Amino acid sequence: MADVSRSTAVLIVLICVLGAANAQIVGRPLVRMRKAMEQLAAGDANTSIPHLARRDEVGAMARAVEVFKDGMHEREHLRAERSRRRHGR
C-alpha cells in the first residue's frame, strides 16, 4: 500500500509541475496577447503585437491580430485620404 501512496504522490507532484510549466509556456503569452488586443480595441493602432515569430498556436493568433492592426492602419490612411480630397488638398 505504501508503494501505491508514494506513486500517487509522485504523480500528483508531476501533474502540478507540468501544470505550472504549461501556465508559463502558454499562459503568459496569452496574457500579453490579450493586453495587445485590448489596446487595439481601444483604438491604439501603434501597439506592438507580441509573439509574431512563434511557430505554434500563439504565433498564429499573433499573426491574425497583426492583420487586424494592419486593417486599422489602412482604415486610418483611407480616412485621411478622403479628408484631403474633401478639403481639396
Phi and psi restraints in degrees (value plus and minus 20) as a CYANA .aco file:
   2 ALA   PHI     -83.5   -43.5
   2 ALA   PSI     -55.6   -15.6
   3 ASP   PHI     -85.4   -45.4
   3 ASP   PSI     -57.2   -17.2
   4 VAL   PHI     -87.5   -47.5
   4 VAL   PSI     -63.4   -23.4
   5 SER   PHI     -83.3   -43.3
   5 SER   PSI     -61.9   -21.9
   6 ARG   PHI     -85.2   -45.2
   6 ARG   PSI     -63.2   -23.2
   7 SER   PHI     -83.3   -43.3
   7 SER   PSI     -60.1   -20.1
   8 THR   PHI     -84.6   -44.6
   8 THR   PSI     -62.9   -22.9
   9 ALA   PHI     -83.3   -43.3
   9 ALA   PSI     -62.9   -22.9
  10 VAL   PHI     -83.0   -43.0
  10 VAL   PSI     -62.5   -22.5
  11 LEU   PHI     -83.0   -43.0
  11 LEU   PSI     -62.2   -22.2
  12 ILE   PHI     -83.4   -43.4
  12 ILE   PSI     -63.7   -23.7
  13 VAL   PHI     -82.7   -42.7
  13 VAL   PSI     -63.0   -23.0
  14 LEU   PHI     -82.0   -42.0
  14 LEU   PSI     -62.6   -22.6
  15 ILE   PHI     -83.3   -43.3
  15 ILE   PSI     -61.2   -21.2
  16 CYS   PHI     -84.0   -44.0
  16 CYS   PSI     -62.6   -22.6
  17 VAL   PHI     -84.2   -44.2
  17 VAL   PSI     -64.6   -24.6
  18 LEU   PHI     -85.1   -45.1
  18 LEU   PSI     -56.9   -16.9
  19 GLY   PHI     -84.1   -44.1
  19 GLY   PSI     -62.2   -22.2
  20 ALA   PHI     -85.9   -45.9
  20 ALA   PSI     -60.1   -20.1
  21 ALA   PHI     -84.4   -44.4
  21 ALA   PSI     -61.7   -21.7
  22 ASN   PHI     -82.1   -42.1
  22 ASN   PSI     -60.2   -20.2
  23 ALA   PHI     -81.9   -41.9
  23 ALA   PSI     -57.5   -17.5
  24 GLN   PHI     -91.6   -51.6
  24 GLN   PSI     -63.1   -23.1
  25 ILE   PHI     -93.9   -53.9
  25 ILE   PSI     -59.9   -19.9
  26 VAL   PHI    -127.7   -87.7
  26 VAL   PSI     -61.9   -21.9
  27 GLY   PHI     -81.6   -41.6
  27 GLY   PSI     -70.9   -30.9
  28 ARG   PHI     -82.5   -42.5
  28 ARG   PSI     -65.6   -25.6
  29 PRO   PHI     -80.5   -40.5
  29 PRO   PSI     -55.3   -15.3
  30 LEU   PHI     -88.2   -48.2
  30 LEU   PSI     -55.4   -15.4
  31 VAL   PHI     -83.6   -43.6
  31 VAL   PSI     -63.7   -23.7
  32 ARG   PHI     -84.2   -44.2
  32 ARG   PSI     -58.8   -18.8
  33 MET   PHI     -85.1   -45.1
  33 MET   PSI     -62.2   -22.2
  34 ARG   PHI     -79.8   -39.8
  34 ARG   PSI     -62.6   -22.6
  35 LYS   PHI     -83.3   -43.3
  35 LYS   PSI     -62.0   -22.0
  36 ALA   PHI     -83.8   -43.8
  36 ALA   PSI     -61.9   -21.9
  37 MET   PHI     -85.8   -45.8
  37 MET   PSI     -57.3   -17.3
  38 GLU   PHI     -83.5   -43.5
  38 GLU   PSI     -59.8   -19.8
  39 GLN   PHI     -85.2   -45.2
  39 GLN   PSI     -60.9   -20.9
  40 LEU   PHI     -83.7   -43.7
  40 LEU   PSI     -63.2   -23.2
  41 ALA   PHI     -82.3   -42.3
  41 ALA   PSI     -49.0    -9.0
  42 ALA   PHI    -101.4   -61.4
  42 ALA   PSI     -21.2    18.8
  43 GLY   PHI      79.3   119.3
  43 GLY   PSI     -15.9    24.1
  44 ASP   PHI    -106.1   -66.1
  44 ASP   PSI      69.9   109.9
  45 ALA   PHI     -96.6   -56.6
  45 ALA   PSI     -24.6    15.4
  46 ASN   PHI    -116.3   -76.3
  46 ASN   PSI     -14.9    25.1
  47 THR   PHI     -87.9   -47.9
  47 THR   PSI     126.7   166.7
  48 SER   PHI    -104.3   -64.3
  48 SER   PSI     114.5   154.5
  49 ILE   PHI    -115.9   -75.9
  49 ILE   PSI      98.4   138.4
  50 PRO   PHI     -99.6   -59.6
  50 PRO   PSI     139.5   179.5
  51 HIS   PHI      49.1    89.1
  51 HIS   PSI       5.0    45.0
  52 LEU   PHI     -83.7   -43.7
  52 LEU   PSI     -48.9    -8.9
  53 ALA   PHI    -106.8   -66.8
  53 ALA   PSI     -28.8    11.2
  54 ARG   PHI     -84.5   -44.5
  54 ARG   PSI     127.2   167.2
  55 ARG   PHI    -128.7   -88.7
  55 ARG   PSI      10.5    50.5
  56 ASP   PHI    -143.6  -103.6
  56 ASP   PSI    -185.4  -145.4
  57 GLU   PHI     -83.4   -43.4
  57 GLU   PSI     -54.6   -14.6
  58 VAL   PHI     -84.1   -44.1
  58 VAL   PSI     -62.1   -22.1
  59 GLY   PHI     -84.1   -44.1
  59 GLY   PSI     -59.0   -19.0
  60 ALA   PHI     -83.2   -43.2
  60 ALA   PSI     -61.2   -21.2
  61 MET   PHI     -82.7   -42.7
  61 MET   PSI     -63.1   -23.1
  62 ALA   PHI     -81.2   -41.2
  62 ALA   PSI     -63.3   -23.3
  63 ARG   PHI     -86.8   -46.8
  63 ARG   PSI     -54.5   -14.5
  64 ALA   PHI     -86.2   -46.2
  64 ALA   PSI     -61.1   -21.1
  65 VAL   PHI     -85.1   -45.1
  65 VAL   PSI     -55.8   -15.8
  66 GLU   PHI     -81.5   -41.5
  66 GLU   PSI     -54.8   -14.8
  67 VAL   PHI     -82.4   -42.4
  67 VAL   PSI     -62.7   -22.7
  68 PHE   PHI     -83.8   -43.8
  68 PHE   PSI     -60.3   -20.3
  69 LYS   PHI     -82.3   -42.3
  69 LYS   PSI     -64.8   -24.8
  70 ASP   PHI     -81.0   -41.0
  70 ASP   PSI     -58.1   -18.1
  71 GLY   PHI     -83.0   -43.0
  71 GLY   PSI     -57.3   -17.3
  72 MET   PHI     -83.1   -43.1
  72 MET   PSI     -63.0   -23.0
  73 HIS   PHI     -83.6   -43.6
  73 HIS   PSI     -62.9   -22.9
  74 GLU   PHI     -84.5   -44.5
  74 GLU   PSI     -61.7   -21.7
  75 ARG   PHI     -80.9   -40.9
  75 ARG   PSI     -62.9   -22.9
  76 GLU   PHI     -85.6   -45.6
  76 GLU   PSI     -60.0   -20.0
  77 HIS   PHI     -81.8   -41.8
  77 HIS   PSI     -65.5   -25.5
  78 LEU   PHI     -85.5   -45.5
  78 LEU   PSI     -58.2   -18.2
  79 ARG   PHI     -82.8   -42.8
  79 ARG   PSI     -64.0   -24.0
  80 ALA   PHI     -85.6   -45.6
  80 ALA   PSI     -60.3   -20.3
  81 GLU   PHI     -83.6   -43.6
  81 GLU   PSI     -62.3   -22.3
  82 ARG   PHI     -83.5   -43.5
  82 ARG   PSI     -60.6   -20.6
  83 SER   PHI     -84.3   -44.3
  83 SER   PSI     -61.3   -21.3
  84 ARG   PHI     -81.9   -41.9
  84 ARG   PSI     -61.9   -21.9
  85 ARG   PHI     -85.2   -45.2
  85 ARG   PSI     -60.5   -20.5
  86 ARG   PHI     -83.7   -43.7
  86 ARG   PSI     -57.0   -17.0
  87 HIS   PHI    -115.3   -75.3
  87 HIS   PSI     -11.5    28.5
  88 GLY   PHI      46.5    86.5
  88 GLY   PSI      13.2    53.2
